[in-house]
Amino acid sequence: MIEIKGRARTRDVSLLLSVVGALAACAAASPAQGSVTIGHVLGTGQPGQMGCFPTCTIRQATLAPEDGLETAGLTSPTNGVVTSVGINVVAANQSADLTIRLRVLQGRTGVASSDPVTLRDADGIQTFQTDMPITVGDGVGLDTLPANPPGRIGIGRLTAAGNSTFELFSPPLLDGGPVQNPQASNGGVIDMNAVIEPTNTFQFGSVTKNTGKGTAKIPVDASNEGALKVAGKGVKQASKPVDGPGTVKVKVAAKGDQLKTLNKKGKVQVKAKVTFTPTGGDPRTKTKTVTLKKS
């Protein structure tokens, strides 16, 4: 048996990864429509075990597609909400049911956490529904809680090259707390992923008008990277990319009968339907009434 060991020297935190057999069958929870997934592709790579007691935070520090591991990205590419977390357990590597807490982490400090949940000592993917805010660059992790007896956690995957590493912190990282240094850092992967629903909210600013051309521009304050589209009855369809959170101006121009009315009377009212679709997320549409004027 090959073993990779690392031991923290404070607070009785211990870490163990050991090779325990053949590659587990690859299985993955289906992501929700209009979502993005980050973390490890569950079930890929060589199974291992880890331990972190009496209580600590386990954080994936680096993540690389190596040694049969498949990955979906270390950190969130979007602002949104973590709607579910999947964890794959190999029961042979876990000593008992464990009480854990799911975490959103910004580097080496906490952002948000779930209520305590039970990680069962049973083979397969366990999915936990959550409602944790997450922003671009945040990652996910978990806490072991004091109710756990010393033992093993069957959620590790091995990496020989060491390009994927995880860190352990004891006491656990605090939401909004100070940055901490880890008590241990080892090669390996937490067999865990997170499904994120990108935020699709947006707000309108004050409309500006070009009376010479008979058009208008609507400032749209978008919450994420994505795309904007303008349409509606009598509105010329247009689209514009959104490179990231911030304000983008979209053009409103008349067409058809509304354009004829504008050219004849010098004024026409249209209802512009503005749709924002964040990258990987669901669209949201709002209507803005605009009076176009042409001199």
Buried (B, 14 or more C-beta within 10 A) or exposed (E): EEEBEBEBEEBEBBBBBBBBEEEBEEBBBEBBEBBBBBBBBBBBBBBBBBBBBBBBBBBBBBBBBBBEBBBBBBBBBBBBBBBBBBBBBBEEBBBEEBBBBBBBBBBBBBBBBBEEBEBBBEBBBBBBEBEBEBBBEBBBBBBBBEEBEEBBBBBBBBBEEBBBBBBBBBBBBEBEEEEBEBBBBBBBBBBBBBBBBBBBEBEBEEBEBBEEEBBBBBBBBBBBBBBBBBBBEBBBEBEEEBEBBEEBBBBBBBBEEBBEBBEEEEBBEBBBBBBBBBBBBEEBEBEBEBEBBBE
